[in-house]
Amino acid sequence: MSRCGTLADVSKLPERGKAKGSARTILLLDGHSLAYRAFYALPVENFSTSSGQHTNAIYGFASMLINL
């Protein structure tokens, strides 16, 4: 067996601080993909500082995280 294990191995681990029968939620995010999508989805003209620095990726990334 590899050092990483499998999802089946992870499900056998005991849960800490949880009552039996309750489910844990794990959320795995691809941050690079979200940042890329946010940068190209929003127009740069509407999301930049007075000095010209682009803020569209930051705004879009934060918006996507909030909507999760």
C-alpha positions, 0 to 999 in steps of 0.5 A: 500500500502507498504512503498516501492511502486511499479514501476508503482508509480515511473513512475508517479513521475515528472522528474526534469530538463528534457524536456517533452518526454525525457526518463530517464535511471536508471541502477541498478547493483548487485555489489556482483554478478559482483565482484564474477564473476570477481574473478572467471572468471580471473586467479589469476596467471595473476592478482596479485601484486608482494607481492601476493595480488590478483587483478583479481576481481578489474580488472574484476569488473572495466572492466565490469563497463567500458563496460556498 
